[in-house]
């Protein structure tokens, strides 16, 4: 028989993770993981990574 964790077990594991690492560190790790996944997907599509999206904005020309 396999073990299928239910809601109480998942909540206990989540509580232990929060106690060990803290909320701030978990959010930072989750943000970095999301950024890595986005970069990986862009790489699969063949898109160039955007280091600075401000570079692609057109600059205002004086006197125009």
C-alpha positions in Angstrom: 0.0 0.0 0.0 1.2 3.5 -0.8 1.1 6.4 1.5 -1.1 9.3 0.4 -0.7 12.4 2.4 -3.9 14.2 3.3 -4.5 17.8 4.2 -3.4 17.5 7.9 -0.1 15.9 6.9 0.6 18.6 4.3 -0.2 21.4 6.8 2.2 19.9 9.4 5.0 19.7 6.7 4.3 23.3 5.6 4.4 24.5 9.3 7.7 22.8 9.8 9.2 24.3 6.7 8.1 27.8 7.7 9.5 27.3 11.2 12.8 26.1 9.8 13.4 28.7 7.1 11.1 31.6 7.9 8.6 33.3 5.6 11.0 35.8 4.1 13.5 33.2 3.0 10.8 30.9 1.5 9.4 33.8 -0.5 12.8 34.7 -1.8 13.5 31.0 -2.8 10.0 30.8 -4.5 10.7 34.0 -6.5 14.1 32.7 -7.7 12.5 29.4 -8.6 9.8 31.1 -10.7 12.4 33.3 -12.4 14.4 30.2 -13.3 11.4 28.4 -14.7 10.5 31.5 -16.8 14.0 31.7 -18.1 14.0 27.9 -18.9 10.7 28.2 -20.9 12.0 31.2 -22.8 15.1 29.2 -23.6 13.0 26.3 -24.9 11.1 28.7 -27.2 14.3 30.2 -28.5 13.6 33.7 -27.2 16.5 35.9 -26.1 16.6 36.6 -22.3 15.6 40.2 -21.4 18.3 41.6 -19.0 16.8 45.0 -18.9 13.4 45.7 -20.4 14.0 49.4 -20.2 16.5 49.1 -23.1 13.7 48.3 -25.6 11.6 51.3 -24.7 11.9 54.1 -27.3 13.7 57.1 -26.0 12.0 60.5 -26.2 13.7 62.8 -28.7 14.0 66.5 -27.7 12.1 68.8 -29.9 9.8 66.2 -31.4 
